[in-house]
Amino acid sequence: MASAPARTGSESAEPLTFGRRLRRERMWRRWSQLQLAHRIREVGGMHRGSAELPSLLIMISKWENNHKVPSQYSLHLLAAALGVPVANLGLPVDADFVF
């Protein structure tokens, strides 16, 4: 009887949730949550603005832990801050939303 192959640390039976995708994108860049918050503020300044750093840090934690889902604006802001297509973050995208 053949045994099942051992799992490596990078494999997971769980699907990639939004929070895991967000954390993976941030960590791939070796950014802290604070660095992502600063980047969101920078990108937000070119659009409709963004929250203050303390609020952003709380929201990033809630998003990464799947306790909250970002609004369409925040989703687009996150994608722009990370430099990825919005669809890469794994949430439904409103085709009518204008960033």
MOSULZI-V330171 format. One record per pair of residues at least 6 apart in sequence whose C-alpha atoms are under 7 Angstrom apart, sorted by the first residue. I is the first residue (numbers start at 0). J is the second residue. Records with the same first field share a line. If there is no record, write none. Layout:
# MOSULZI-V330171
I: J ; J
This chain:
# MOSULZI-V330171
17: 88 ; 89 ; 90
18: 62 ; 63 ; 64 ; 65
19: 63
20: 88
21: 63 ; 88
22: 63
32: 56 ; 59
33: 56
36: 52 ; 55 ; 56
38: 80
39: 76 ; 77 ; 80
40: 49
42: 76 ; 79 ; 80
43: 49 ; 76
61: 67
62: 68
72: 98
74: 85
75: 85 ; 98
78: 84 ; 85
86: 92
